């Protein structure tokens, strides 16, 4: 059973992950039937508390909450009392006092959602904390893979890009290995953090090794806003040696899919022909993200209702 919060996939069990994915199947069915006014969270309030810019994740959570009947509030740090010196804990306690039910937080500091969760009654969902984790992005990625292949177990997943600064890569690695997939990673040495092999990744020695026979090829965005200079010569050189184009995908499994958490730097991590190609699931990932977040909100609300009895 899920606990009060979802703070990462590092500590989530395979059973928790499967419960969310199974519930998301039903949520996607409702979405594809255009049922966007459901009573599941009627009377509940979901607040998105974002200390970093976001479009996909924030809007996805807001739509998921609204489709389930919850009231939604968006708090941006740039226009809140944070600018007046209010601490994260005080902000959380203020939202608690207003009888908020769920706080979805994105924060530049790793561990911020964990600190918040310890100090509020509301459920806390990690929407990305620093370079630590982004669990709901990984969950929607897992959902997309399972929808295509029927199961994640036994898949070879190649992850290429800015692994060092990617919270998506870490959450995917935790989730994929728990569900029985084999994860290969490839990036410039300057963009690979220490300890990935201890966490279960196979560090490929070449782009070809990573992609060969891969069922899933996932690009990661080069996060220039998190980097210091000098980690690679130029974007064009990065694309030449580490980007993915059609010629490289010829070595992937015949029924492979291409994924990316977005936004994509076209011509850097992936070429436009790959992004817009038949094997691309990048747009579908966005819809799946709404279904997965609907499932998570529903499960946390149900869990908290049971705990309150």
C-alpha positions in Angstrom: 0.0 0.0 0.0 1.2 3.5 -0.8 2.0 5.7 2.2 0.9 9.3 2.7 3.4 10.7 0.1 5.2 9.9 -3.1 8.7 11.3 -2.7 10.7 9.0 -5.0 11.0 5.6 -6.6 14.2 4.8 -4.7 12.1 3.7 -1.7 8.9 2.7 -3.6 8.2 -1.1 -3.8 7.6 -2.9 -7.1 4.1 -3.5 -5.8 3.4 0.2 -5.2 4.7 1.0 -8.7 2.5 -1.7 -10.3 -0.6 -0.5 -8.3 -0.1 3.0 -9.8 0.4 1.7 -13.3 -2.6 -0.6 -13.1 -4.8 2.3 -11.8 -3.5 4.5 -14.6 -4.8 2.0 -17.2 -8.3 2.8 -16.1 -7.7 6.5 -15.9 -6.4 6.5 -19.5 -9.6 4.7 -20.6 -11.6 7.5 -19.0 -9.5 10.1 -20.8 -9.8 8.5 -24.2 -13.6 8.5 -23.7 -13.3 12.2 -23.1 -14.7 11.9 -19.5 -13.1 14.9 -17.9 -15.5 15.7 -15.1 -15.3 12.8 -12.6 -16.3 12.8 -8.9 -13.4 10.9 -7.5 -11.7 13.9 -5.7 -14.8 16.1 -5.2 -14.3 18.2 -2.2 -10.5 17.8 -2.2 -7.9 20.5 -2.9 -4.6 20.0 -4.8 -1.9 22.8 -4.7 1.0 22.9 -7.1 3.9 24.6 -5.3 6.6 25.2 -7.9 10.0 26.8 -7.1 11.2 26.1 -10.6 9.7 26.8 -14.0 7.6 24.1 -15.5 4.9 23.6 -18.2 4.3 19.9 -18.8 4.5 18.7 -15.2 2.5 21.5 -13.6 -0.2 21.6 -16.2 -0.4 17.8 -16.2 -1.0 17.7 -12.4 -3.5 20.6 -12.6 -5.5 18.9 -15.3 -5.3 15.5 -13.6 -6.8 17.1 -10.4 -9.5 19.0 -12.3 -10.5 15.9 -14.3 -11.0 14.1 -11.0 -13.1 16.9 -9.6 -10.6 18.5 -7.2 -10.1 22.2 -6.6 -6.7 23.3 -7.8 -4.4 26.1 -6.7 -1.1 27.1 -8.4 1.5 28.7 -6.2 4.6 30.1 -7.9 7.6 30.9 -5.7 8.3 34.1 -7.7 5.0 35.6 -6.8 4.5 34.2 -3.3 5.6 35.0 0.3 8.8 33.1 -0.5 10.0 36.4 -1.9 9.4 37.9 1.5 11.6 35.3 3.3 9.0 32.7 4.2 10.5 29.2 4.7 9.4 26.1 3.0 8.1 24.6 6.2 6.1 27.8 7.0 4.6 27.8 3.5 3.6 24.1 4.0 2.0 24.8 7.4 0.1 27.7 5.9 -1.3 25.5 3.2 -2.1 22.9 5.8 -4.0 25.5 7.9 -6.2 26.1 4.8 -7.2 22.4 4.8 -5.2 21.6 1.6 -5.2 17.9 0.8 -2.3 17.4 -1.6 0.8 19.5 -2.2 2.7 18.9 -5.5 6.2 20.4 -5.1 9.0 21.1 -7.5 12.1 22.5 -5.9 15.8 23.2 -6.9 17.1 21.6 -3.8 17.3 17.8 -3.4 15.4 16.6 -0.4 12.9 19.5 -0.2 9.8 17.4 -0.7 11.0 15.0 2.1 11.4 18.0 4.5 8.0 19.3 3.6 6.3 15.9 4.0 7.6 15.6 7.5 6.0 18.9 8.5 2.5 18.8 6.9 -0.6 16.8 7.2 -1.3 17.0 3.5 0.0 14.4 1.0 3.2 15.5 -0.7 4.1 14.5 -4.3 7.6 15.1 -5.6 7.4 16.8 -9.0 11.2 17.1 -9.2 13.8 18.0 -6.5 17.1 19.3 -7.7 19.2 16.5 -9.3 17.6 13.9 -7.1 14.4 12.4 -8.4 11.3 13.0 -10.6 9.2 10.0 -9.8 6.0 10.8 -11.7 8.0 11.3 -14.9 9.5 7.8 -14.5 6.1 6.4 -13.7 4.6 7.7 -16.9 7.7 6.4 -18.8 7.1 3.0 -17.3 3.4 3.2 -18.2 4.3 4.0 -21.8 6.7 1.1 -22.0 4.3 -1.4 -20.5 1.5 -0.2 -22.8 3.7 -0.9 -25.8 5.3 -4.2 -24.7 2.8 -5.6 -22.2 5.5 -5.8 -19.5 8.7 -4.0 -18.4 10.4 -7.1 -17.3 13.2 -8.2 -19.7 13.3 -5.0 -21.7 16.6 -3.4 -22.6 16.3 0.4 -22.1 19.0 2.7 -23.4 19.2 6.1 -21.7 21.5 8.7 -23.4 22.1 12.3 -22.5 22.8 14.5 -19.5 22.7 11.7 -16.8 24.6 13.7 -14.3 22.0 16.5 -13.9 18.9 14.3 -14.7 16.5 13.4 -11.9 14.5 11.6 -14.6 17.4 9.2 -15.3 17.7 8.3 -11.6 14.0 7.7 -11.0 13.8 5.7 -14.2 16.7 3.6 -13.2 15.1 2.8 -9.8 11.7 2.0 -11.3 13.0 0.0 -14.3 15.4 -2.2 -12.3 12.7 -2.9 -9.7 10.4 -4.1 -12.5 13.1 -6.3 -14.1 14.4 -4.2 -17.0 18.0 -3.9 -18.0 19.2 -0.3 -18.2 22.1 0.8 -20.3 23.4 4.4 -20.0 25.7 6.4 -22.3 27.0 10.0 -22.0 30.2 12.0 -22.1 32.3 11.1 -19.0 31.7 14.6 -17.7 28.0 14.0 -17.7 28.1 10.7 -15.8 27.8 10.8 -12.0 29.6 8.4 -9.8 27.8 5.3 -8.5 25.4 4.6 -11.4 26.7 1.0 -11.8 26.1 0.4 -8.1 22.6 1.5 -8.6 22.0 -1.1 -11.3 23.0 0.6 -14.6 25.2 -0.8 -17.2 27.5 2.0 -18.4 28.0 1.4 -22.1 31.4 2.1 -23.7 29.8 3.4 -26.9 26.6 4.7 -28.3 26.3 1.6 -30.5 26.6 -0.7 -27.4 23.8 1.2 -25.6 21.4 1.2 -28.5 22.1 -2.3 -30.0 19.0 -4.5 -29.4 17.4 -1.8 -27.2 13.6 -2.0 -26.9 13.5 1.6 -25.7 15.8 4.4 -26.6 15.4 7.4 -24.3 17.0 10.7 -24.8 17.7 13.2 -22.0 17.7 16.9 -22.3 21.1 18.7 -22.0 20.4 20.8 -19.0 22.4 23.9 -19.7 20.8 25.8 -16.8 22.2 23.3 -14.3 25.7 23.1 -15.8 28.9 24.8 -15.5 30.8 25.4 -18.7 33.3 23.0 -20.2 31.4 19.7 -19.8 31.5 19.2 -23.6 32.9 21.3 -26.5 29.7 22.3 -28.2 26.1 21.2 -28.9 26.9 20.3 -32.5 29.8 18.1 -31.3 27.6 16.5 -28.6 25.0 15.6 -31.3 27.7 14.1 -33.5 29.0 11.7 -30.9 26.2 11.3 -28.4 22.9 12.2 -30.2 20.5 9.8 -31.7 19.6 9.8 -35.4 18.0 7.3 -37.8 21.3 5.6 -38.6 21.9 4.7 -35.0 18.3 3.4 -34.5 18.8 0.8 -37.1 20.7 -1.2 -34.5 17.8 -1.1 -32.0 15.3 -3.9 -31.7 12.9 -4.0 -34.6 9.8 -2.9 -32.6 11.7 -0.3 -30.5 10.2 3.0 -29.3 11.8 6.4 -28.8 11.1 8.4 -25.6 12.1 11.8 -24.1 10.9 13.6 -21.0 10.8 16.9 -22.9 11.3 19.5 -23.8 13.6 18.2 -26.6 16.5 20.2 -27.9 15.9 19.3 -31.6 19.1 18.3 -33.4 21.0 17.9 -30.1 19.7 14.8 -28.2 17.5 13.6 -31.0 17.1 14.6 -34.7 13.8 15.9 -35.9 13.3 12.7 -38.0 13.6 10.6 -34.8 11.3 12.9 -32.8 8.6 12.9 -35.4 9.2 9.3 -36.6 6.9 6.3 -36.3 8.7 4.8 -33.3 8.4 8.0 -31.3 6.2 8.0 -28.2 7.1 11.5 -27.0 3.7 13.0 -27.6 1.9 10.0 -26.2 4.0 10.3 -23.0 2.3 13.6 -22.4 -1.2 12.0 -22.3 0.1 9.1 -20.3 1.4 11.6 -17.8 -2.1 12.9 -17.1 -3.4 9.4 -16.6 -0.6 8.4 -14.2 -1.0 11.6 -12.2 -4.7 11.0 -12.0 -4.0 7.5 -10.7 -1.6 8.7 -8.1 -3.9 11.5 -6.8 -6.8 9.0 -6.6 -4.7 6.4 -4.7 -3.3 8.9 -2.2 -6.7 10.4 -1.6 -8.1 6.9 -1.0 -5.2 5.9 1.2 -5.5 9.0 3.4 -9.3 8.5 3.7 -8.6 4.9 5.0 -5.9 6.2 7.4 -8.3 8.8 8.8 -10.9 6.2 9.9 
